[in-house]
Structure formats: C-alpha cells, structure tokens
Amino acid sequence: MTTAEITLMHEEVKALARERGAVILAHNYQVPEVQDVADYVGDSLGLSRQAAATDAEAIVFCGVHFMAETAKILSPDKTVLIPDPDAGCSLASSITAEQLRQWKAENPGAVVVSYVNTTADVKAETDYCCTSGNAKAVIEAIPHDQEILFLPDMYLGLWLEKVTGRKLNIWLGECHVHAGIRPQDIERWQEEAPDAELLVHPECGCASQAMAFGNERTHILSTEGMINFAKASPKPRMLVATEIGIIHRLEKEAPGKRFEPVNRKAFCKYMKMITLEKLRDSLRDWKYDVTVEPEIAARARGAIERMVALG
C-alpha cells in the first residue's frame, strides 16, 4: 500500500471505530500501519489493563488469539473482536489444559504460575498469571517454601531462577521466534557494536546467557521496559533482542536514536497476520467475535486479575 492509501484507510478505520463505539488495541509486534491507527499500543500487561479499564462498548484486539481471550475474560460484557481468528501463538500451543492438570496431579500443593501467553483453558488451571514485565514480582510474592510450577516458557523460567534465586519446576515450552535469538547473536553484537546498549527480552534463548556478560550496557527488559529505557537513555544506539515489530514503536517514541535487531529473522508470522484491511473489515462487518465459556472465564479471571494488580 502507498502512503496515501494507508492514510485513507486509517481515516476509514477511525470513522468505523467511532461509529461502532470501539477501542482498537494493538500489540508492539503488530505491523506498523496497524500500530499507527490503534488507540493504544503496548505489551500484554498494558493491553490487559486497557481491556479491563476501557469504557468503550467494544474492543478490537490486534494481537494473537490468547490476548483477545484475556481481554474478553477481563471485560465479559463487552464485544471483543479479533480481525484474524487464526492468529495463534507457538508458545501458547506448547501446553494444553489437560497436560497442566496432569502436571498438577504429579506435584500436589504446588502453586501454578502461567506466563500470559497461554490459552484461557490453561489460565483456568492457574493460580497466578504473569507477563515478562511483572514475572519477577509474581514469583517474589509467593512464599519462599512454596513449590512453583512455571509455564510454558523455559527461557523466561530460567531467567526468573537467576534473578529471584528460586528453584522453579519449569515447563519446557518456547516461543519459536524468541528461541531463535541465540547467544551467538549477542556475542557478535558485543564485538561489533561496543558503543551500543543491548536490550534483551527475557523470553529469548539468549536471556540467561546475556546476564553472564554482566556489563552495564546489557539490559533484560519486557517490551514495555524497552520503550521506557529507550526514551530515558541518552545513548544514541541500541540493539534489540526481541521480535522485530518493536522497532517501529521504538523509533516513534525515541526519535533520533538508532535501533537495530540483533537477529533480523526474529519475525512472528502470527503477529503479522492482522493487516490494516482485516482491521477495517473487522470493524465494518463486526467480525470475528471472541468468546470464552463462562465457567472457564470465571476460573481464569482470578489469575489474570492478580497479574494486573501486581503491576
């Protein structure tokens, strides 16, 4: 699409959203033209908070399916639409509710902490949800002598063990995009860009190893943490270890600085499934409605609300 075509479609989307009483939420990894028309762009925690707090009649969620489910659980009386219902998540698919029930049965009395990248069915079996931004606070809020089952991301779990000093029972799941960012990517940039700050998402396959560098220019951050760091830092150049969609927002919110992905192949096809045309069609044709069974939603809501409350 040309710049003029994008501008026209942005106007159409905004008009439809006003007409329908809808708020548009978009994740940091969405394509730039979708981010640019959204009412709010953020990470999973920020989007969850927006979904819980909005007074709009409807939410159009530009992200992956588990995120739209979370919005529906937090706002059960609102219509929640996702422009492409096939936008899934490899990490969320790495554990089912049945697998979690079996794991719980094998570890009676353990507290279950689920990363937000899980289905509603899994959240219903969970004590606490967390995001990368508040996972450390969630783990530290649980009594030290309490066994913890952490799922589904093993890299985030390993990083949490390092920063909290807790031993966790970790599910061996991974995000195929973040897992693909390896220690050698970091090592190469350490050598080639000694002047740059390094921003690493804890879900990456390099996160635990990145801590070993132990230098003052390596920062393990959530995606929202990366935005805040970039805006506050006086440094002109930053290397980013997460899905490349974040670069667009970084460049918008910290203009004049140089942002480079440590791995240009860190591209989530599911996050890129929602296009501006699909967003327009979703508002125009009122599709696709996200539903969560009331009993599942009721059981999942407590874990999600604990996540939102912990900040």
Salt bridges, closest charged atoms under 4 A:
GLU12 OE1 - ARG280 NH1 3.51
ASP36 OD1 - HIS248 NE2 2.79
ASP36 OD1 - LYS252 NZ 2.94
GLU69 OE2 - HIS65 ND1 3.96
ASP84 OD2 - LYS278 NZ 2.62
GLU98 OE1 - ARG101 NH2 3.23
GLU125 OE2 - ARG101 NH1 3.01
GLU125 OE1 - LYS104 NZ 3.15
GLU125 OE2 - ARG299 NH2 2.61
GLU140 OE2 - LYS136 NZ 3.01
GLU161 OE2 - LYS167 NZ 3.33
GLU192 OE1 - ARG188 NH1 3.69
ASP195 OD1 - ARG237 NH1 3.17
GLU197 OE1 - HIS219 NE2 2.67
GLU197 OE2 - LYS235 NZ 3.01
GLU203 OE2 - HIS178 ND1 3.12
GLU224 OE2 - ARG249 NH2 2.80
GLU243 OE2 - LYS272 NZ 2.60
GLU253 OE1 - LYS231 NZ 3.24
GLU253 OE2 - ARG249 NE 2.79
GLU260 OE2 - ARG237 NE 2.62
GLU260 OE2 - ARG258 NE 3.00
ASP281 OD1 - ARG280 NE 2.62
ASP281 OD1 - ARG284 NH2 3.16
ASP285 OD1 - ARG284 NE 3.14
ASP285 OD2 - LYS287 NZ 3.92
GLU295 OE2 - ARG299 NH1 3.19
